Amino acid sequence: MIENGGTLTVEGRNTKVEIKLAEHAGFCFGVSRAANLIEKQADEAFKNRRTNGGKPSLYTVGELIHNRSYIAQLEKRGVKAVDIHEAFCLEAGCKVVARTHGIKREDFEALKAKGLDVLDASCPYVKKIQAIAAEHTKGGVPLFIMGDAKHPEVESIRSYAEGKSFVFSSLEETKEFFDKISLEDRRLIDEKGLVLVSQTTFSVVEWKKNHFFIKNLYTNAKIFDTICCVTETRQQEAEFLAQNYPLVVVVGGKNSSNTKKLYEVAKAKTDAVHIETAEELDSLLGTSLLKYEKIAITAGASTPDSIIQEVIKHMAEIINGAEGTEELSFQELLDQNFKTLHTGERVCGTISAVSPTEIHVDFGTKHTGILPYDEITDESGVNLEEIYKVGDTIEVMPTKFSDTEGTVMLSKKRLDADKNWGIIADAAEDKDLILNGVVKDVIKGGVIVSCNNVRVFVPASQTGVPKDEPLEGLKGKKVSLKIIEVDDSRKRAVGSIRLAERAQQKKATDEFFATAEVGQKFKGTVRSLTSYGAFVNIGAVDGMVHITELSWGRLKPPAEVLKVGDSIDVYIKAIVPEKKRVSLGYKTEENNPWNIFVARYNVGDDVTVKVVSLMPFGAFAEIIPGVDGLIHNTQLAAKPVSAPASVVNVGDTLEVKIIAIDEEKKRISLSRKALLAPEELGEGFEIVEEAAEAVEEAAE
């Protein structure tokens, strides 16, 4: 057999082929845990089957793992896979194992309530995501999952969400959702935020794209990187093998998500095939294997080692020729490299001890990993014992070995630095990605922005600050930026705040016009005033309120009605998407001055008014802004006057009585004379009748 990471050289009649087995191939930690659990029960299940009329006594809800050969082996030992409906039909006391991908929360609880002996073989990484979903969606916070909506793992995660949940398999699907998002869902996210997780076996590359898209779209989003570190390591290794081997053979179940991801990664770089059993080599490759001098083999996390070794053996038989198969000795052909750690690689281990100054990590090798405080963080006062727990999985980088002491020094900071630089490099390739950072320094020619702990230089011309203005005002500010240039060898990057702001504005504007509707109401801010109206900002765009919309009465210069900075209620009157124009309304029935007047005043009320204009037949006075009443010449004084200017002036404040209201014609008659004392009036005056006649006369 070949150990993981080992190499086997096979000599055929006219060829020699090097076969390389990936270091990370076969059962992962979670699958091994499930297999060990089921193995402990299998022997007893097999005995019970022989004494129970051939009936199984141990069941799994769904296939324990996505590997048919392994499931077939379990069935031979008395372990039967059933769906959830069949599980509910089992008799109380039967043993039921929840698969590694997990089962729905309600199903798990219902099985236990039925009296079944439920054993949980769910992968710890899956259980962690379930816990995140349960904890962070309280109160109806929506859950976003990157993965396969039909995968049992994703179905189990969704069942732990308190509110709505959405599943996307690619950045394109995510963008399409937000392009067509309903007003209900948009309000939900705006109010409560969102939680973003991923299926444990999701594509690392696709996750990064979605991570940045969501992060920059909603700054209040809670994002959890839940891709299993084993998955990420295997995908990276598959990419490395594909770059160095002309053929990569991927072994694993055809319905295994993580195996399919390995195949996709390899296929993008070189020749690759995905097989489930050794026999498939004959139909997919056959003797065409002989054209490759180097072949790499990797396997999904649910592939048993026995199947991997069968594939290697059959591959050697094909290369050697059928006649020599029986004499083939693997021990003689083996060039074995035992599994070990290497300086500078990314590895996952289990925390075995935590102290205030360091963490000990177990890798299952002869070396004990030591992770010092200063290789975890540069910050002071961090309590390691609060953040890290024994039994947790941690990803680190080996830096120095000591065989005499049996230790390996580790660094998390260096690994984080590599990851952070990877984020910057990805943003340089994907022009749609916008990152967030903080301006740390102002230097000659520009500013330095700390973005994901990477220093990014932004030239002055790309800051968005006018040419002659100082850049010091940016220091300490949070900014968005696009990466426009990277030097990978020197780990240097150049960014643009201006381009990021422009892209964000365009995106916000496009989203606005995609969802805006006539009649929509906004709380706007007056940006500027012109002779013909006011420009009002309503978020992503500025809209125009025409001068005719600013007042119900006679037209006034906009500056007399509003001032820059005022907050006003407006609504959309018209939209011209192709020209990116919005016409806004300001006048509504609620702020119609006539409606306000009618609701507040009645005939007989005394009011204080202001004279606004003089006419030959009387004076017009403002009762409330937008509503004027007429004080006829006969009502200006104790006796009729021939010229209003003889008793009042424009701007005078008067006390008058409302003596008539014509709601149909929206006319109001006022009387100053009605408030005079009887001795001032003399005899023979009928105020109301005179007023009514005066109003009709003025109207004509």
C-alpha positions, 0 to 999 in steps of 0.5 A: 500500500501507499501511505498518504503523501507517498509515491509509487513508481510502476514499470511496465513493458515499455514505460515507467509511471510515477503514482503520487497519492495526495497527503490529504486523501480519504476519510476526514476527521468527521467521517472517521468519527462516524465510522468508528461510532458505527463500527462499534455497533456493527458487530452486535447488529450483525449478530442480532440480524442472524437471531432476528429473522434476518432483520437489521437492528441498526439503522442510519437516517440516510446514507451515513456517508456519500460512498456506495461501496462503504454503505454496501459493506455496512448493509452486509453487517446488518446496518440499513440506511432508511429515509426519515419516513421509514425511520418514523415507522421503526419500533421504539428501542431501535438504534438509529444513527444520524448521518455525518451530514446531519438531519433536520432539527425537527426530525432529530427531536421527533425520533427521540420523542418516539422512543428510538435510541438515536446516536448522533454521528453528525460531523462536528463542523456541521454541528457548529454551523447548526449552532451558529444558525440557531444562535444568530438567527434569533428574532427572525434574522435571515440566514444565507447559506452558500451551498447545494440547496438539495444537500442533506447538510444544507437542509439540516442547517436550514432547519436550525434557523428561526426565520427565513433562509436562502441558499445560493450555489454561486455568486451569480445566483447571489447577485440575481437574488439581490437584483430581484429582491422583494421589498419585503425581504429588503426591509427584513434585511435592512431591519435585522441584518443577515447571517452568512455561512457556507456548506462545509465542502463549498468551493473556497474560491466561490466562497471568497467571492460571495463573502466580499459581495455580501460584506460590501453590500451589507456592513451589518452582516454577520459572516462565518467562514464555515468551510471545513479547513480539511476541505480547503486544504484538500482543494488547495492540494488538488490544485497543486497536484493538477499543476504538477501532474498531467493526470489527476484521478479523483476517487470518491462517491459520485454524489459526494459534494467534497469529491466533486469539488476536488474533481472540478478544481483538478479538471480546471488545470489538467486532465482529470477523471472522477471514479467511484471504484477501481473497475471504472479505470478500465472504461474511463482510461484503460491503456491510455494510462500509459501515455502519462509518466506521472499520475496523481491520486486524491480522494474525497473525505468519505472515501475508505482507504481500502478503495483508494488502495484498490485503485492504486493496485488496479492502476499498477496492473494496467501499467504492468500488463495483465500477465504480470498481475499476480506476481506484482509485489507492492512492497518491492515497488513502494517508494513510501513517504510517511505522513509528516509536517513540512515547514511553511505548509497549512495544516489543521490540528486539535488544540490539546492545551491552552495557557495565557502564553501559548497553545499546544496543538496535536497533529497525530504525529510525533511532534507536539505543536507549540503556538506562542502568544506572539505568533497568534496576535500582535495585540496585547491583553488578549485572553487566549483561554477565553478565545481558544478551547481544548478540542477545537480545530485550529489551522496553523503553519509549522515554522521550526522543528526540534526532533530532540524535543519532539516539538514544532513551533507554529505560527497563526499570524503568518498563515493569516498574513497569507490568507489576507494577501490572498484576499487582496490578490483575489480583489485585484483579479475580480474587478467587482470586489470592493474591500473596506479598510482604514486610512492609517497614514498620509505619505508623500503622494497619497495615503496608506490604507490598512485592508485585511491587515495588508498595507495598500497604497492609494495615490492622491489622484485616487483618493477622491480628494480635490487636487489642492486640498490636503489629505490629512482629513482622511486619516483614521477614516473608514474607506472602501477601495478597489485593488487596481494593481498588485506585486505578488513577489513583493506583497505590495498593492495599489488601490483606489478609493475614488473607483470604489466610491464610483462603483458603489454609487453606480450600484446603488443608483442601478438598484434604486431604479430597479426597485423605485415605484411611482408613489414611493415615499421618502424622507429627503434632504434638500441638497441645493436650490435653483430658481425653478425648484429644489434638488432633494437627496433620497438616498442613492439619487437626487430628485427634483421638486419643481417650484409648482410643488413647493407651495399650494398657494401663489408661487414663491421663490424656492429659497422662501420655502426651503433652505439647504439641509432641510429634511422634508417628506417627498414622494416619487411623481415620475421616473425616467430610468434611461436618463436616471431622473426622478421627479418628486412631489412635495404637496400632499392632501395632508399638507394642503393648507386649505384642508388644514384651515378647514380642520382648525377654523370655523365661522365666528373664530377670531384670528390674527392675520397678516396683510399680504396685498391691497386691492381696490375692493379690500385687503387680502390677509394670510390666515395660515401659510397658503390660505388668505382671506378677504377683508372687504372695504366695508369690513375694514373699519366702522364705516366703508372705506374707498381705499384700503391703504387709508386704514391698513398697509401690507405687512400689518398684523390685524385681529379679525373674525371669520364671517364666511367660508365658501368650501366649494369655491375655497373663499373666506371672508374676514371682518375687522369691523366685527371686533369693534365695540358697539359704540364704535360701530354706530347703528344700521350695520348688518355685518354678516349680510354686508360681508356676504355681498362683499365677497360675491362682489369681489369674486366677480 
